[in-house]
Amino acid sequence: MKSLLFVLFLAPALLGQSVEERLSKLEQEVRELRAENEQLRKQMGGPSSATVIPVPPPAMRVVQEVKPAGKEPKLLVGGFLHAQAESGDRVDTRFGDENDRVYLRRIRVGMQGSFPAEHFDFRADMELGGGLGNASGIRAQAIDVYAQWTGHPLAQVRAGQFKTPYGYEQIFPDTKLLTIERSLGSDRITIGRGIGVQIAGDAGPVSYAAGAFNGNGTNVNFNDDEGFLAVARVAATPWKRSGNDRWSIGLNAYRGEDRSAPVAPELGFSGNAFAGTRRAWGADTQLIAGKLELWTEVLRARFDPAAGETRDLKGWYAAGGWLLTNRIQAVAMYDRLDAPLEDIRTWTVGANYFIKGHDLKLQLNLMHTNTDETRVTARIQTMF
């Protein structure tokens, strides 16, 4: 730019000279400018003109860059949305009231990546949603946040917050359930997500998972006692053939000592907090054969409080789906929860319409209970 301005300044004087004289003077000026620039670089401690250092644009500048050493490092970002509408009675205690509403059940966004050469991967998911109750606004909370060592298929170690390995329906993905909501027994007896450490493995037809957790629920960093909640599951697939057809079975259990652990309201403990020993077991089986899909599960939990009588929760369900067409699936479920405060039996019927598989689908469910209460729920699901 400086050279160009200088040439423009001298243009009038150069017009009256010969071409050779003009070129000679221009070359001299360029040499002088180069010498001046070189001198300035030396005074400023910068590189010489012989050195070329590419400078990225401001938006691309990186103070420090960390890259996985594997050949195919990946970072994936995605999530899903559950928008729902419902009308009818309050069929169980998960629902806030009988009011009709349109609401956002879940908005989940997360990322996952890996360091293949080091055999580590990680996941971080956040959820925005109002839940089934009457939340005053859309809450934000961490869901699955963990790091995992995957160096051996028989012993993969995970640490962070994730689903505890108890209850098949509970650990099954929200986006692929047969019905819109899980059975009441599954939601009340299982312990959902927790912060802890787990070791798991897969040996073909048999898999296992065992972990130690704080036992105080999701997004709770403290432990209410000196011990851990121990949870374990083993599953097997005795029969499998080409395609998705298979028969699977599973067994799981947990045990823990607590001082103030959150528990189901149907148990009747003050403040829904429990102090004492709790233990549970469960068994489940699933069959997929052609257009037919069947699930059944039994869950049992016993609570021995530090003071007072022992209380039990007993639940089981049977659910099935039948593909009427490539896009339409009819579903039905019978769910029963026996609790100290009340026994609840729920029948659910409905349909799933797959616009683009599970990536984009519509769901419609009708729930009816033994107390003659009915609720209709519709959902649109999109994954991104």
N, C-alpha and C positions, 0 to 999 in steps of 0.2 A: 504493500500500500504506500509506503514511504517513497519507494522508487517511482511508482506511477505518478504521484503528486509532483515529484521533482521534474519528471519528464514533461508533464503538462505545464509546469511553470516556465521551463526553458523553450517550450514549443515556438513562441513568436521569434526568439532569437535564432532558432535553428532553421527557420523557413528560408532565410536568406543565404544559407551555406550549402555547399555541395553535399551530395549523399555520403561520400567517403568521410568528409569532415564530421557530419552528423553522427555517423556510426562510431567513429573513433571517440568522440566525446561521450556518447552513450556508454560505450564499453568502459571508459575510464570512470564514469560515475558509478557504474555497477560494481567495479572493483573496489572503489572507495567505500561504497555502502556495505559490501561484504566484509571488508576489513573493520569497519566501524561496528558492525553487528558482532563480529567475532570478539572484538575487544570488550563489548558490553557483556557478552556471555561469560567471559573469563572473570570480569569484575563481580558478576553476580553469582559465580560459583556453579554455573549451569554446564550442561554438556556442550561439547564442541559441535560445529555444524556437520561434522562427519558422522555424528551419532544420531540415530532416528529413534525416538521413543514414542510410540503411539499412545495417545491419551484418550480414554473413553469419554463419551459425552457425560455431563454431570449426572443424568438419571441412571447411568450404568456403572458409576464408580463404586467399588467395593472396598471397604476398609480391610476386611478379612474374609477369606473364602474357605469354606470347609466342604470337601467332597468325599463321598464314600469311595473306598478303594476298589469296590467290586466292578465287574465289567458292565453290569446293567443296572446301575442305581436308578431308583424310581421314586417319585413323590406324587401320590394320587390325591386329588381333592374331589369330594362328592358329597352326596347326602340324599335325603328324601323328604317329602312333605305329605302329611295326612291332614286333609281338610274334611270336616265332618258336619253333619246336621242330624239332629235327633228330636224325637217327640214321644211323649207318653209318660209313664209312671216312673218312680224311682225304684227300680227293680232290686237294687242291693245298695250297701253302704258306700260303694265306690263312687256313686253318683251324688251330686250335691243336692238336687231337688227334682221336682217334676216339671220344671219349666222347659219349654221348647227352646232350642238354640241352634245357632251355627257357630262353630268354633274351630280353632286350630289345635288338633290333638297333639301333633308332633311336627316340629321343623328341625331336622337334624342336619348338621353340617360338620364335616370332619376331614381329616387327612391321614394318610398312612404312607409309610416309606420303609426303606430297607437299606442295610449295609450288607450286601450279599457275601462279600469276601470275609467279613467278620462274623457272619451268621447272626446278625441282629436285625430286628424290625421293630417298628413302633407304630402307635396309633393314638390319635387325639380327636375325640368327637365332642361336640357341644350340641345341646338340645334346647330349643325354644318351644314352649308349648304351655297349654293351660291345664293339661291333665283331664281326668274325668270329673274332678270336684269343681267347686265354684271358686276358681282363682280370680282375684281382682284384676290381674293383668297377666301378660305372657312372661313367664319366668325363664331365666337362662341358667343352665347348670351343665357341669361336666358330666359326660356319660362314660365312654370307654377311653381311658387315658393310661397307657401302659407301654413298657418296653419289654421285649421278649428275645431270649436267646434261642435260636433254632438249629443249633449245631448238630443235634442228633434227633431223628424222628421219634425215638423212644423216650426222650427226656428233654422236653422243651420247657424252659423256665420263663415265667412271666411275673412281672412285678408292677403294681400300680392299682388302678381301679378298673374292674371288669365284672362280668357276671360270675357269680359263684356256681360251681358245677353241681347244682341240686335242682331237679325238676326239668323234665324234657321240654315241656311247653314253655317254661320260663326262659330257657337258654336258646330256644328256637328264635330266628330273626323275626322282628315285628312285621317286616314287609312280606313274609311268606306264610303267615298263619292262615289256617282255614277260615276262621271267623275274625270279625273285626277286633273283638276284645278276647283276652284269655279267659279261661274258666275262673270263677271266683275262688275255688280251692287252690288253684295254682298261684294266684296273686296273694292269697292270705297265708299259705303255709310255707311257700318258698321264701328265700331271703334276698333274692334279687342281686343287685350289684353291691360290691364292697371293696374296701382297700385292703390289699394283702399280697401274698406271693403264692404261686401255684407251679406245680410241675405236672406235665401232661405228656402223653405219648400215643402213638398210633402204630399198630402192628398189623395192618391189613384189616381183617375182619374184627379185631378187638382194639378198643381204645380205652384210655383211662385218664383221669384228672384228679389231683388231690392238692388241697391248698389250706393255708392258714390265713384267717382274716380277722380284722378288728371286731367285726360283728355288730357295728352300730349303724349300718345303712349307707346309702349313697352320699358322697361328698362330705363325709364325717371323718376328719383326720385323727381324732383321738380314739383311744380304747378305754371303755368304761371299767375294765378290770385288768388284772395282771396276766390273764391267759388269752388264748386265741380261740376263735370259732373254727373248728376243724371240719372240712367239707370234702367229700370224695364221691366219685362217680366212675362206674365201669360200664361199658356198652359193647355189644357185639352184633354182628350181622351174619346170622347162621345161613341165610339164603340170599343169593343175589344173582341176577342174570343180566344179559345185555340190555342196555337202556337204563331206565331208572327203577325198574322193578326190584324190590328187595323186601326182606323181613328183618326188623331190628328189635333188639330188646335192651333194656338198661336197668341198672340198680344204682341208687345213690343214698347218701345219709349225711347227717351233720350232728355235731355235739359241741356245746359250749357252756361256760360259766359266765353269768352276767350280773351286773349290778344295776344297770339301767338301759336295757336294750329295747328298741321299738318293736312292738308286736301288734297283731291284728286286733281291731276293736271288738270283734266278736268273742274274744276271750274274756273280756270284762275286767281286765286289770286297770287300776287307777292310772289315769293319764296315758293309757296304752303303753306303759313302760313295765319291763319285767326284770326282776332280780331273782336269781336262782340258777337252776340247771335246765337247759332245754336240749332235747334230742329229737331227731326225726329220721324217717326212712321213706323210701319211695321206690316204686317199680313201674316200668312203662314198656309199651311195645307199639310198633308201627308197621303197617303193611301197605305197600304200594304194588298194585298189580294192574297193569293196563290203565283203564280209566278210573279205577277205584283207588281211594286212599283212606285208610282207617288208622285212628290213633286211640289209645286208651292208656290211662295212668291212674295210679293209686298213690296218695300221699298221706302220711301220718306224722303228727308231731305231738310230743308230750312236754308239758311245762311243769317243773317241780319248783315252786317258789320257795324262797327262804322262809317265808311265813305264810301259812294257809294251805289249802288243799290243791292237789294236782289237777291240772286242767288239760284237756286234749282237744286237738283239732284233727278232724278226719275229712278228707276230700277225695273225690274221684270223678273222672269224666270219661265219656266215650264220644268221639267225633269222627265224622266221615265226610268225604267229598266224592262226587261223581261228575266226570266231564261229559256234559250233554252234547257239546260241540267242541271244536278246537278253541273256542273263545269263552264259552259259558260253563261254569262249574256250579252245581247245586251242592250246598253244604248243610250239615245238621250236627247238633251237639247236645248231649245231656250232661249236666254238671250238678254235683251235689256236694254241699259243705255242711258237716255236722259240727256245731260249736256249742259251748256252754250257754250262750245267750239265745241262739236260735239255729234252726236247721233250714237251709235254703236249697231248694231244688229249682233249676233253671233249664228250660228247653229253648234252644236257639235254632232257627232255620233261616236260610238265606241263599244268596247266590253271589258269585264272583264273575265279573265280565272283564276278560283280559283284552284290552285294546292293543297293547304291545307287551305281552307277558306280564311279569311283575313290575316292569319299568313304568307302565301306565295302565292302571286298572280301576274299575269301579266295584264297590262292595255294598251289599244291602243285607241287613240282619234284622230279624224280629225276635225279641227275647220275651219269654213268658215264664212266670214263677209260680210256685205252689201257693203263694198268697194272692194269686189272681191279679198280678201286676204285669203290664206289657209295655215294652219300649221298642221303638223302631229307630234304627241308626243307619245312615248312609255315609259312605266315605269315598273320596277320590284320592288315589295314591299316585304320586309321580316320583321317580328316582332320577337323580342327575349326577 
